[in-house]
Amino acid sequence: MVPSMKKSCSGDCCPADDSKYAKRQKQRQMKKNKTLLLFSIALTVLVFTRWVLKEDEGSPQERIQRFSKEKMEKLKQAKQLLQEDIRMGLKQGLTGRFDTGAWKTGASNFLRHNDNPKYTSMEEHEHSLAAYDAAILMNEDSGTQWMNPEFLPSLTKEKPLLNAIKKVLRQKSGGAFISPRKFFKVKRQNTKFKWEDLAAPIADKGPKVDFTKHSYKYPEKLSAPPEKIGDYPKLKPLRTLMEDWPQDDIDHPPTPFEEALIHFDYTNSDDVAAAKEFREAKLPFKFVNVPEVVAAGKKWTDEYVNEHFSGHPTDAAPASGKCQESINNFFAFFNHDGWDIETYGLAPTRNNDWTFAKWARHAKYADSARLSPNQPHFYWQAGVDKEERNLPKSKWTFISKDLPSFSSPTETFFVFNPEAQKGIQCRFGERGVTAATHFDAGRNMIAMVTGAKRYILSPPKECSKLGIVPTRGNAMFRHSMLNFGHINLMHEPDMPQDERDWLEESGDAMSLETVLKAGEVLYIPSHWFHYINSLQKSAQCNVRSGVDIEGDAIFGGQADVTDLCEPGI
């Protein structure tokens, strides 16, 4: 018998272990491939880095500077590419004829060729916000605040395209960069303010001049508009109005104050018929003795109004409102969503969470203490949705209930185009609060419920002199950021030249003024500009009745606040 022979072999060579051998070979190959892949990536990064920074010549600092220079050259080329894409859109945008498609195309092309724009650090704006907060809390007099030139259109007829590139950047294909919320809204309800300590020992003595009882001289009442357009109302240069009664010198008005607008008595049927003709002739006028406005003025005590804004009224649906604050008395409208802090700096105003009661206490303090124009001011705003008038009256807020002619779903003298009514807006002002000039497209009826405000009106044809931003989509569209009170400060050597140039221009704008008092209603035709100065603690509500496009040959119309609203035209 032949003994069996056992085959001796290593684990790597033994045919019985072929599967293990193949597996190990595969693992070795994968490891080699991984090493090659990492090496390739490293080599690619190295080559790319050398290509970007050109490491074959110069020191690292020189290479970085050269790279930055090349990026700036690419930026310049991108601007040139942009020129053809948005030339028409930008030109139209700056003159009010905003071409959304062309603007978006140009903006997106610019961003595509130039990457996303890099903004500077917010640190400077954070410091500014801290200083703003300190001024509000400590009731500080911040001195004269000059206008940021970024807020003003160009005074030259031809505005170079490249000067407007930063405006394109803010659009970012149609959507503005979102700035932090804290720059627009702040919680202050539980904060102690210095003015509260100052107000405690001061008796509520009211305003030094009660403009509801001041002396006035009225123009002759007419039963029909003058045959010649332009004979009424009489206009004066804005500069003259400000020289005769400086905006911030509230306590020294002309006596008597000379009114420019005809005052019709709402309780007189002949006057109402005449007022209707003035309304149809697209001319401003005023009503006195409006019963529901007079009644609302007696009813709207601070306690009554606060009850309805606090959310617990017993006789109406709860109303809503908000408080705006500014470090001085100037309040300019802007669209929060379109305001870029990095470009414009701090917004003109900020919303806080005060109750109406706290606002009212400050408004009384402002009257009693003769609040300086450069100290913090506060402005309460409220509104009624246009659909409220279609609800059962049990669901109306106190504003609709107390001003039924303004909230009526059917035609009244004040709402003469009910379908175009867009709701009621109410503004509660305190001494000194000044709303920047602007136009409303809708025909506007403004009721002064309590107190008094000074209105300065300018016809549409004066648009090019008022610093109006006519570009749709701009955060300041249809408003000006000019403080006309600075017309009286032209002698100040530190006034920025841009603001000085614009105020020189604005001083020539033909305008009129009127003091709107409790119980009165002011009619402002479509597209007429209005600049508003609160003379004392006050409440005012307005309603609009559709748009008149044409206007007239003398005072102008929609075209004058859009297509033709450009300096030099």
Phi, psi and omega in degrees: 000132181269125180294147180286146180253122179271122183287127179258125179207154178285161181298330183283336187252346184294126181303332181293343183250028180303322183294321178294321180297315180296322181296318180291324177297319179295320179296319179297319182293320179296321179295319179295318180296320179297318179297317178297321180295314179298320178297319179296318179297314180299319180294320179297314179299317180297314180296316180298317180297317179296323180291320181290311185266354180052062186288358180281354180209141175086163177283165178306319180296318179295321180295319179296317179297320180294321178297316179298320179297319179294322178296321178295324177294321176296323178297317179298319178295322179296322178296322178293322176297324181294329188306312181287326185292322185238013181308310182289318180297318180292316179301315180291323180297319182288344180249010175097345180267077189284121179256096186301317182298312181294320180297313181297318179299312180297316181297315181293322177296318179299313182293324181293321181278344187238014187061186178279136182297142180263127181264156181285169181298147179276002187302316181299319181289328175297318178296318179298320179294322178296319178294322177299312180300319180297319180296319180295312185292323186265003177060037187285149169273109186273003181075181181291129178257109180285161186280138173289122181303337179296340183280350190250139173293168177287141177277349179271150182292319180261116179254117182304141183301317186294335177290344182257003182301320181298332176291324178294319180302323182293338181285321181043067180060035173103349181239127183287153175293136183274120177272154182306141184301327185297341179283348184239343184214140184214147177267124181224002188304321183260018181264140177271128182250149181297326182298333180294323176289322181291329183284333186305311182278354183268126178290150178285085186262002176075184183288154177296319176243119175270104187286350173286346182238009183290169180271132182228149175243121186256148177289164179300136179282133179250145179274349179203157178298150177301149180295323182270118178296131180108344178287339177216139354279159178283132183247154176227158174300140179304324179302319180296317179299319182286329177288321181291326178213091180306139185308315187269002176262063188299324189279001181229065180283161172299142180229114358284159175280127183270111180282143179262340186257145175291138179251116177261147179269118185292340180274358180253118185297325178294321178295320179297319179296319178294318180299324179297321178294321177295320178298316180290335177276002176065042181241142179286150177199178178226151170252142169244164177057051175270108191307313184291330177287319177299315180296318179297323179298324177286331185276329188278066170286164179301321182294317180296312182294318180296324178301321182281331177275341182283348177097007183230045177287152180259347186237008183197169175289150179300142176258158179236148179204174179213157180250133174254150179230152176214152180286350175219198187269004186262122181240115181245134181288146172203159178269116183305317185294336182260002184269116180260110183301321183298329183267312186270339189084200182296143177290158183298328182220169176218147177274140172235179187255027177301152169277166177298323182301319180290320177301315183298323178296319179292322179298322176293320177299319181300318177294312186291322184270359184053057187310132179291147179297340182260010173264164180302140178232159184224145189222122181262132182233144179212165180206162177238126180296146183298336181279348183299325182296340180269357178275163171302144184300339178293342180256009176282150171280171183298331181296312179295319182293321185274345177235065187298331179288340178273334184254002184296135176285350178248167186295136170227177178297324185275331175241088187262003172220077188303325182297332183264002179294130184247025180103180180245135176247134179236141179230126178252110186254159173239168183315125173093335184305124185238121179266125183302152183294144182197168174240152171246137179291325182285149175289126200246126172250123186240118181258127175266109185278314177222156175071207183204150176223148175265122178252130172248117183253141175227136181289161183307327184293349179270005187307316186294348182260355192255002180073026181289141173266107187268004187272116175298140182097338176287145182299340183245021183312135178063014177237158171251151176256009182282133172267103184292345174298337179286352174301330178278000181243021183297341180281348182290124185290338184269005176294129179302145184297324179299316180292320180300315180298317181291322180291327173300317179293314183295329180300336180272354182293125180287129190213173173220165178226152177210149174257116180268121188246163180309133179092357182252159176230131179254132175257125177242118179295165178308136170071006173283138180279144175222134181240126196236129180238114178287122183271341180193176178306130189206163175222131184218139177230146180224156179219148183241154184230067174073173188252135167258119186275319191286320186066220175214174187290333184270309185268342176095181181206209186302320182300329183286341179256003178234273185302322188257004182275074181214130180305139178096349179265000000 
